[in-house]
Amino acid sequence: MGALPKQKDIPLWVKVPEDLRDPEVFQVQTGLLEAMFGPCGSGIPYIQQVSKAMLELKVLESSNLTEVVVYGNYLYKLQTKWMLQSMAERHRLHSRIL
């Protein structure tokens, strides 16, 4: 899994260490994440606050994909993963139509 996030980067609603165990991980095209979260990820704090989860993004080298790691309470992290995957699919389909 790699190193855990630094304590100062963890939102108040995430319980340490239990919510940092066993994160949900998936990959999304980097361009879609930029469309979803705005420039420089400005929308990420809002998504984290609403979903009560913590997001960590890792751009994968030699690929146009970004790994999204979702930490939090079991139910919140599953809901957040589903929500983000749905948003990414909607953006992908919408951009193909235009």
PyRosetta script that sets phi, psi and omega in degrees:
from pyrosetta import init, pose_from_sequence

init()
pose = pose_from_sequence("MGALPKQKDIPLWVKVPEDLRDPEVFQVQTGLLEAMFGPCGSGIPYIQQVSKAMLELKVLESSNLTEVVVYGNYLYKLQTKWMLQSMAERHRLHSRIL")
pose.set_psi(1, -28.2)
pose.set_omega(1, -178.6)
pose.set_phi(2, 95.1)
pose.set_psi(2, -170.9)
pose.set_omega(2, -177.7)
pose.set_phi(3, -73.3)
pose.set_psi(3, 145.0)
pose.set_omega(3, 176.2)
pose.set_phi(4, -74.8)
pose.set_psi(4, 153.6)
pose.set_omega(4, 177.7)
pose.set_phi(5, -60.8)
pose.set_psi(5, 153.7)
pose.set_omega(5, 177.9)
pose.set_phi(6, -69.8)
pose.set_psi(6, 146.7)
pose.set_omega(6, -177.0)
pose.set_phi(7, -53.2)
pose.set_psi(7, -38.8)
pose.set_omega(7, -177.6)
pose.set_phi(8, -69.8)
pose.set_psi(8, -19.0)
pose.set_omega(8, -179.4)
pose.set_phi(9, -89.7)
pose.set_psi(9, -5.3)
pose.set_omega(9, -174.3)
pose.set_phi(10, -91.3)
pose.set_psi(10, 123.6)
pose.set_omega(10, 178.4)
pose.set_phi(11, -62.0)
pose.set_psi(11, 156.4)
pose.set_omega(11, -176.1)
pose.set_phi(12, -60.4)
pose.set_psi(12, -31.2)
pose.set_omega(12, -176.2)
pose.set_phi(13, -81.1)
pose.set_psi(13, -6.3)
pose.set_omega(13, 177.7)
pose.set_phi(14, -91.2)
pose.set_psi(14, 124.1)
pose.set_omega(14, -178.5)
pose.set_phi(15, -84.9)
pose.set_psi(15, 128.2)
pose.set_omega(15, 179.6)
pose.set_phi(16, -101.7)
pose.set_psi(16, 134.5)
pose.set_omega(16, -1.2)
pose.set_phi(17, -93.7)
pose.set_psi(17, -9.7)
pose.set_omega(17, -170.5)
pose.set_phi(18, -59.4)
pose.set_psi(18, -38.1)
pose.set_omega(18, -179.9)
pose.set_phi(19, -77.1)
pose.set_psi(19, -10.4)
pose.set_omega(19, 179.5)
pose.set_phi(20, -91.3)
pose.set_psi(20, -7.2)
pose.set_omega(20, 178.2)
pose.set_phi(21, -82.1)
pose.set_psi(21, 147.1)
pose.set_omega(21, 171.2)
pose.set_phi(22, 51.3)
pose.set_psi(22, 61.3)
pose.set_omega(22, -180.0)
pose.set_phi(23, -70.8)
pose.set_psi(23, 160.0)
pose.set_omega(23, 172.0)
pose.set_phi(24, -87.0)
pose.set_psi(24, 134.2)
pose.set_omega(24, -176.2)
pose.set_phi(25, -131.5)
pose.set_psi(25, 134.6)
pose.set_omega(25, 174.5)
pose.set_phi(26, -152.7)
pose.set_psi(26, 169.6)
pose.set_omega(26, -178.0)
pose.set_phi(27, -119.0)
pose.set_psi(27, 142.0)
pose.set_omega(27, 179.7)
pose.set_phi(28, -136.3)
pose.set_psi(28, 148.6)
pose.set_omega(28, 175.9)
pose.set_phi(29, -61.3)
pose.set_psi(29, 133.9)
pose.set_omega(29, -176.2)
pose.set_phi(30, -57.3)
pose.set_psi(30, -41.0)
pose.set_omega(30, 179.6)
pose.set_phi(31, -61.3)
pose.set_psi(31, -36.1)
pose.set_omega(31, 178.4)
pose.set_phi(32, -68.0)
pose.set_psi(32, -38.7)
pose.set_omega(32, 178.6)
pose.set_phi(33, -64.0)
pose.set_psi(33, -38.7)
pose.set_omega(33, 178.0)
pose.set_phi(34, -63.8)
pose.set_psi(34, -38.8)
pose.set_omega(34, 177.9)
pose.set_phi(35, -68.4)
pose.set_psi(35, -37.1)
pose.set_omega(35, -177.9)
pose.set_phi(36, -74.1)
pose.set_psi(36, -42.5)
pose.set_omega(36, -171.9)
pose.set_phi(37, -100.4)
pose.set_psi(37, -5.3)
pose.set_omega(37, 179.9)
pose.set_phi(38, 83.8)
pose.set_psi(38, 179.2)
pose.set_omega(38, -177.5)
pose.set_phi(39, -63.5)
pose.set_psi(39, 133.5)
pose.set_omega(39, 178.2)
pose.set_phi(40, 56.7)
pose.set_psi(40, 25.8)
pose.set_omega(40, 177.4)
pose.set_phi(41, 69.6)
pose.set_psi(41, 29.1)
pose.set_omega(41, -175.6)
pose.set_phi(42, -61.9)
pose.set_psi(42, -22.5)
pose.set_omega(42, -179.9)
pose.set_phi(43, -87.5)
pose.set_psi(43, -6.9)
pose.set_omega(43, -177.2)
pose.set_phi(44, -61.5)
pose.set_psi(44, -46.3)
pose.set_omega(44, 179.2)
pose.set_phi(45, -57.4)
pose.set_psi(45, -37.2)
pose.set_omega(45, 178.8)
pose.set_phi(46, -65.8)
pose.set_psi(46, -46.6)
pose.set_omega(46, 179.1)
pose.set_phi(47, -59.8)
pose.set_psi(47, -42.6)
pose.set_omega(47, 179.4)
pose.set_phi(48, -62.2)
pose.set_psi(48, -43.8)
pose.set_omega(48, -177.8)
pose.set_phi(49, -66.3)
pose.set_psi(49, -44.9)
pose.set_omega(49, -178.8)
pose.set_phi(50, -67.5)
pose.set_psi(50, -40.5)
pose.set_omega(50, -175.8)
pose.set_phi(51, -85.9)
pose.set_psi(51, -11.3)
pose.set_omega(51, -177.3)
pose.set_phi(52, 57.8)
pose.set_psi(52, 36.3)
pose.set_omega(52, 177.2)
pose.set_phi(53, -129.9)
pose.set_psi(53, 170.6)
pose.set_omega(53, 177.8)
pose.set_phi(54, -119.9)
pose.set_psi(54, 133.2)
pose.set_omega(54, -179.5)
pose.set_phi(55, -108.2)
pose.set_psi(55, 142.6)
pose.set_omega(55, 173.0)
pose.set_phi(56, -132.6)
pose.set_psi(56, 126.6)
pose.set_omega(56, -178.9)
pose.set_phi(57, -109.2)
pose.set_psi(57, 133.5)
pose.set_omega(57, 179.2)
pose.set_phi(58, -129.8)
pose.set_psi(58, 110.4)
pose.set_omega(58, 178.5)
pose.set_phi(59, -70.6)
pose.set_psi(59, 127.9)
pose.set_omega(59, -179.3)
pose.set_phi(60, -86.3)
pose.set_psi(60, 129.8)
pose.set_omega(60, -179.6)
pose.set_phi(61, -68.4)
pose.set_psi(61, 151.6)
pose.set_omega(61, 179.4)
pose.set_phi(62, 55.4)
pose.set_psi(62, 35.3)
pose.set_omega(62, 179.9)
pose.set_phi(63, -157.7)
pose.set_psi(63, 159.4)
pose.set_omega(63, 175.2)
pose.set_phi(64, -99.8)
pose.set_psi(64, 25.7)
pose.set_omega(64, -179.2)
pose.set_phi(65, -108.1)
pose.set_psi(65, 152.3)
pose.set_omega(65, 173.8)
pose.set_phi(66, -123.0)
pose.set_psi(66, 134.1)
pose.set_omega(66, 176.3)
pose.set_phi(67, -85.2)
pose.set_psi(67, 127.4)
pose.set_omega(67, 178.5)
pose.set_phi(68, -106.7)
pose.set_psi(68, 122.8)
pose.set_omega(68, 179.3)
pose.set_phi(69, -112.3)
pose.set_psi(69, 124.7)
pose.set_omega(69, -177.2)
pose.set_phi(70, -113.7)
pose.set_psi(70, 120.4)
pose.set_omega(70, 177.5)
pose.set_phi(71, -108.2)
pose.set_psi(71, 151.9)
pose.set_omega(71, 173.9)
pose.set_phi(72, 148.6)
pose.set_psi(72, -171.8)
pose.set_omega(72, 174.1)
pose.set_phi(73, -55.6)
pose.set_psi(73, 145.2)
pose.set_omega(73, -174.7)
pose.set_phi(74, -50.0)
pose.set_psi(74, -51.8)
pose.set_omega(74, -177.3)
pose.set_phi(75, -66.3)
pose.set_psi(75, -43.2)
pose.set_omega(75, -178.7)
pose.set_phi(76, -64.2)
pose.set_psi(76, -40.2)
pose.set_omega(76, -178.5)
pose.set_phi(77, -70.8)
pose.set_psi(77, -33.6)
pose.set_omega(77, 175.9)
pose.set_phi(78, -68.2)
pose.set_psi(78, -41.9)
pose.set_omega(78, 177.6)
pose.set_phi(79, -63.4)
pose.set_psi(79, -40.9)
pose.set_omega(79, -179.6)
pose.set_phi(80, -65.8)
pose.set_psi(80, -43.4)
pose.set_omega(80, 178.0)
pose.set_phi(81, -60.2)
pose.set_psi(81, -46.8)
pose.set_omega(81, 179.8)
pose.set_phi(82, -60.9)
pose.set_psi(82, -44.9)
pose.set_omega(82, -178.7)
pose.set_phi(83, -61.5)
pose.set_psi(83, -46.8)
pose.set_omega(83, -178.0)
pose.set_phi(84, -67.0)
pose.set_psi(84, -39.9)
pose.set_omega(84, 177.6)
pose.set_phi(85, -64.9)
pose.set_psi(85, -38.4)
pose.set_omega(85, 177.9)
pose.set_phi(86, -65.9)
pose.set_psi(86, -43.6)
pose.set_omega(86, 178.3)
pose.set_phi(87, -62.0)
pose.set_psi(87, -42.8)
pose.set_omega(87, -179.8)
pose.set_phi(88, -63.6)
pose.set_psi(88, -41.9)
pose.set_omega(88, 179.3)
pose.set_phi(89, -65.3)
pose.set_psi(89, -40.5)
pose.set_omega(89, 178.9)
pose.set_phi(90, -64.2)
pose.set_psi(90, -43.9)
pose.set_omega(90, 177.9)
pose.set_phi(91, -63.2)
pose.set_psi(91, -40.4)
pose.set_omega(91, -179.6)
pose.set_phi(92, -63.3)
pose.set_psi(92, -46.5)
pose.set_omega(92, 179.9)
pose.set_phi(93, -67.0)
pose.set_psi(93, -40.3)
pose.set_omega(93, -179.7)
pose.set_phi(94, -64.5)
pose.set_psi(94, -41.2)
pose.set_omega(94, -179.3)
pose.set_phi(95, -69.3)
pose.set_psi(95, -27.7)
pose.set_omega(95, 178.4)
pose.set_phi(96, -72.8)
pose.set_psi(96, -33.2)
pose.set_omega(96, 179.8)
pose.set_phi(97, -69.8)
pose.set_psi(97, -39.0)
pose.set_omega(97, -177.7)
pose.set_phi(98, -72.8)
pose.dump_pdb("model.pdb")
